[in-house]
């Protein structure tokens, strides 16, 4: 099943690597990734499409624990 993730990350080195690593360790594979820095220069809004058979709540909970992740929302793709 595919899921859309909307994340707000701190704009720091390695934040994307930590998000992708956490997702892959939990059985989710990235299908598409796009992002943009926010005008304040401190945050990054990231949209990811992930594919996996596990419950999306597991991914949401684990990503929310990352120190660089300020907000995460997961929903099924249409």
QUIURSUL-V813435 format. One record per pair of residues at least 12 apart in sequence whose ideal C-beta (glycine too) atoms are under 10 Angstrom apart, sorted by the first residue. I is the first residue (numbers start at 1). J is the second residue. D is the distance in Angstrom with one decimal. If there is no record, write none. Layout:
# QUIURSUL-V813435
I J D
I J D
This chain:
# QUIURSUL-V813435
1 50 9.4
1 51 7.2
1 52 7.0
1 53 6.8
1 54 9.2
1 55 9.7
1 56 8.0
1 76 6.7
1 77 8.1
2 28 9.8
2 29 10.0
2 31 6.6
2 32 9.5
2 49 5.9
2 50 7.0
2 51 5.1
2 52 8.4
2 56 9.9
2 76 7.2
2 77 4.1
2 78 9.2
3 23 9.9
3 28 7.6
3 31 9.5
3 48 8.5
3 49 7.3
3 50 5.1
3 51 7.7
3 52 7.3
3 56 4.9
3 59 7.3
3 60 9.1
3 74 5.4
3 75 6.8
3 76 5.9
3 77 6.3
4 31 10.0
4 32 9.3
4 47 7.0
4 48 7.5
4 49 5.8
4 50 8.0
4 56 9.6
4 73 8.5
4 74 7.3
4 75 5.5
4 76 7.5
4 77 5.3
4 78 8.8
5 19 8.6
5 23 8.2
5 28 9.1
5 30 9.4
5 33 9.4
5 46 7.5
5 47 7.0
5 48 4.4
5 49 7.7
5 50 6.1
5 56 8.6
5 59 7.6
5 60 8.1
5 63 7.5
5 72 6.5
5 73 7.1
5 74 5.4
5 75 8.4
6 45 7.5
6 46 7.6
6 47 5.9
6 48 8.3
6 71 7.9
6 72 7.3
6 73 4.5
6 74 8.1
6 75 8.1
7 19 6.7
7 35 8.3
7 44 8.2
7 45 7.4
7 46 4.4
7 47 7.8
7 48 7.0
7 60 9.9
7 63 6.9
7 64 9.6
7 66 9.4
7 68 9.5
7 69 6.2
7 70 8.2
7 71 6.9
7 72 5.1
7 73 7.8
7 74 9.4
8 38 8.1
8 43 5.7
8 44 7.3
8 45 5.8
8 46 7.7
8 68 9.8
8 69 7.5
8 70 4.4
8 71 4.2
8 72 7.8
8 73 9.2
9 35 8.1
9 37 10.0
9 38 9.9
9 43 6.8
9 44 4.7
9 45 8.0
9 46 5.9
9 63 9.6
9 66 8.3
9 68 5.2
9 69 5.8
9 70 6.6
9 71 8.8
9 72 9.2
10 42 6.9
10 43 6.6
10 44 7.5
10 66 9.5
10 67 7.9
10 68 4.5
10 69 8.0
10 70 6.5
11 35 9.8
11 37 5.9
11 38 7.8
11 40 9.1
11 41 6.7
11 42 5.8
11 43 5.9
11 44 4.7
11 68 8.9
12 42 9.2
12 44 8.9
12 67 9.2
12 68 5.8
13 68 9.7
14 68 7.7
15 35 9.9
15 44 7.0
15 46 8.7
15 66 8.0
15 67 9.1
15 68 4.0
15 69 7.8
16 33 7.8
16 35 7.6
16 44 8.1
16 46 7.2
16 48 9.5
16 68 8.9
17 68 9.9
18 63 9.1
18 66 5.6
18 67 8.5
18 68 6.2
18 69 8.3
19 33 9.2
19 46 7.3
19 48 7.8
19 62 9.8
19 63 6.3
19 66 6.7
19 68 7.7
19 69 6.8
19 72 8.9
20 33 7.9
20 48 8.4
20 50 9.6
21 66 9.7
22 59 8.0
22 62 5.4
22 63 5.9
22 65 8.3
22 66 6.4
22 69 8.9
23 48 7.8
23 50 6.0
23 52 8.0
23 59 6.1
23 62 8.1
23 63 7.2
24 50 9.4
24 52 9.4
25 62 8.4
26 50 9.7
26 52 7.5
26 54 6.4
26 55 9.7
26 58 6.0
26 59 5.7
26 61 9.7
26 62 6.0
26 63 9.2
27 50 9.8
27 51 9.7
27 52 5.1
27 53 6.8
27 54 4.9
27 58 8.6
27 59 8.7
28 48 9.2
28 50 4.4
28 51 6.8
28 52 3.7
28 53 9.0
28 54 7.0
28 56 8.5
28 58 9.0
28 59 5.7
28 62 9.8
28 63 10.0
28 74 9.9
29 49 9.9
29 50 6.7
29 51 5.1
29 52 6.6
30 48 6.0
30 49 7.3
30 50 5.9
30 51 8.0
30 52 10.0
31 48 8.1
31 49 4.3
31 50 6.5
31 51 5.3
31 52 10.0
31 77 9.0
32 47 8.0
32 48 6.9
32 49 4.2
32 50 8.9
32 51 9.9
33 46 7.1
33 47 7.6
33 48 5.0
33 49 7.8
33 50 9.3
34 46 7.5
34 47 5.2
34 48 7.9
34 49 9.1
35 47 6.8
35 48 8.4
42 70 9.7
43 70 6.7
43 71 9.4
44 68 9.1
44 70 9.5
45 71 9.4
46 69 9.4
46 72 9.5
48 63 9.8
48 74 9.6
49 77 6.4
50 74 8.3
50 77 9.2
51 77 9.1
55 74 9.7
56 74 4.4
56 75 7.8
56 76 7.4
57 74 7.5
58 74 9.6
59 72 8.4
59 74 6.2
60 72 5.5
60 73 7.6
60 74 4.5
60 75 9.8
61 74 9.7
